[in-house]
Amino acid sequence: MFEKAKEFLFAEDRGVSPVIGVILMVAITVILAAVIATFVMNMGPSEQTQPSVQWEWNNE
């Protein structure tokens, strides 16, 4: 019984490395794009100063 299963599972000698390679390349590209976009978005001037408001009125 196990011999037939081995023959069925390992009958093909073709690998799936091209498919895995394409998936890995796409994943790496997406990750690199996300990292680069994160750095580019954070390169603008930082807004550390808080807005200030002044009120003036006359008591007449």
C-alpha positions as protocol buffer text, in pm:
chain_id: "A"
residue {
  index: 1
  type: MET
  ca { x: 0 y: 0 z: 0 }
}
residue {
  index: 2
  type: PHE
  ca { x: 279 y: 243 z: 87 }
}
residue {
  index: 3
  type: GLU
  ca { x: 472 y: 153 z: -226 }
}
residue {
  index: 4
  type: LYS
  ca { x: 184 y: 268 z: -446 }
}
residue {
  index: 5
  type: ALA
  ca { x: 158 y: 591 z: -251 }
}
residue {
  index: 6
  type: LYS
  ca { x: 532 y: 655 z: -294 }
}
residue {
  index: 7
  type: GLU
  ca { x: 507 y: 586 z: -667 }
}
residue {
  index: 8
  type: PHE
  ca { x: 213 y: 824 z: -697 }
}
residue {
  index: 9
  type: LEU
  ca { x: 373 y: 1103 z: -494 }
}
residue {
  index: 10
  type: PHE
  ca { x: 722 y: 1083 z: -640 }
}
residue {
  index: 11
  type: ALA
  ca { x: 636 y: 984 z: -999 }
}
residue {
  index: 12
  type: GLU
  ca { x: 701 y: 1329 z: -1140 }
}
residue {
  index: 13
  type: ASP
  ca { x: 1056 y: 1457 z: -1145 }
}
residue {
  index: 14
  type: ARG
  ca { x: 955 y: 1816 z: -1220 }
}
residue {
  index: 15
  type: GLY
  ca { x: 1006 y: 2062 z: -940 }
}
residue {
  index: 16
  type: VAL
  ca { x: 801 y: 2359 z: -843 }
}
residue {
  index: 17
  type: SER
  ca { x: 1100 y: 2585 z: -800 }
}
residue {
  index: 18
  type: PRO
  ca { x: 997 y: 2832 z: -1076 }
}
residue {
  index: 19
  type: VAL
  ca { x: 663 y: 2892 z: -903 }
}
residue {
  index: 20
  type: ILE
  ca { x: 827 y: 2934 z: -563 }
}
residue {
  index: 21
  type: GLY
  ca { x: 1088 y: 3161 z: -717 }
}
residue {
  index: 22
  type: VAL
  ca { x: 825 y: 3389 z: -868 }
}
residue {
  index: 23
  type: ILE
  ca { x: 630 y: 3402 z: -542 }
}
residue {
  index: 24
  type: LEU
  ca { x: 946 y: 3489 z: -348 }
}
residue {
  index: 25
  type: MET
  ca { x: 1044 y: 3760 z: -597 }
}
residue {
  index: 26
  type: VAL
  ca { x: 699 y: 3919 z: -577 }
}
residue {
  index: 27
  type: ALA
  ca { x: 703 y: 3902 z: -196 }
}
residue {
  index: 28
  type: ILE
  ca { x: 1049 y: 4058 z: -176 }
}
residue {
  index: 29
  type: THR
  ca { x: 946 y: 4334 z: -418 }
}
residue {
  index: 30
  type: VAL
  ca { x: 636 y: 4417 z: -214 }
}
residue {
  index: 31
  type: ILE
  ca { x: 833 y: 4423 z: 111 }
}
residue {
  index: 32
  type: LEU
  ca { x: 1104 y: 4646 z: -37 }
}
residue {
  index: 33
  type: ALA
  ca { x: 842 y: 4883 z: -179 }
}
residue {
  index: 34
  type: ALA
  ca { x: 675 y: 4908 z: 162 }
}
residue {
  index: 35
  type: VAL
  ca { x: 1005 y: 4979 z: 338 }
}
residue {
  index: 36
  type: ILE
  ca { x: 1108 y: 5242 z: 83 }
}
residue {
  index: 37
  type: ALA
  ca { x: 765 y: 5406 z: 97 }
}
residue {
  index: 38
  type: THR
  ca { x: 786 y: 5421 z: 476 }
}
residue {
  index: 39
  type: PHE
  ca { x: 1121 y: 5599 z: 463 }
}
residue {
  index: 40
  type: VAL
  ca { x: 1005 y: 5839 z: 191 }
}
residue {
  index: 41
  type: MET
  ca { x: 685 y: 5929 z: 376 }
}
residue {
  index: 42
  type: ASN
  ca { x: 878 y: 6007 z: 696 }
}
residue {
  index: 43
  type: MET
  ca { x: 1139 y: 6229 z: 529 }
}
residue {
  index: 44
  type: GLY
  ca { x: 918 y: 6539 z: 537 }
}
residue {
  index: 45
  type: PRO
  ca { x: 957 y: 6809 z: 796 }
}
residue {
  index: 46
  type: SER
  ca { x: 853 y: 6689 z: 1136 }
}
residue {
  index: 47
  type: GLU
  ca { x: 589 y: 6894 z: 1308 }
}
residue {
  index: 48
  type: GLN
  ca { x: 717 y: 6899 z: 1662 }
}
residue {
  index: 49
  type: THR
  ca { x: 598 y: 7249 z: 1745 }
}
residue {
  index: 50
  type: GLN
  ca { x: 245 y: 7280 z: 1867 }
}
residue {
  index: 51
  type: PRO
  ca { x: 22 y: 7556 z: 1742 }
}
residue {
  index: 52
  type: SER
  ca { x: -16 y: 7857 z: 1968 }
}
residue {
  index: 53
  type: VAL
  ca { x: -321 y: 8081 z: 2005 }
}
residue {
  index: 54
  type: GLN
  ca { x: -342 y: 8431 z: 2147 }
}
residue {
  index: 55
  type: TRP
  ca { x: -662 y: 8603 z: 2250 }
}
residue {
  index: 56
  type: GLU
  ca { x: -699 y: 8977 z: 2279 }
}
residue {
  index: 57
  type: TRP
  ca { x: -1005 y: 9170 z: 2387 }
}
residue {
  index: 58
  type: ASN
  ca { x: -1092 y: 9514 z: 2512 }
}
residue {
  index: 59
  type: ASN
  ca { x: -1311 y: 9570 z: 2817 }
}
residue {
  index: 60
  type: GLU
  ca { x: -1492 y: 9890 z: 2727 }
}
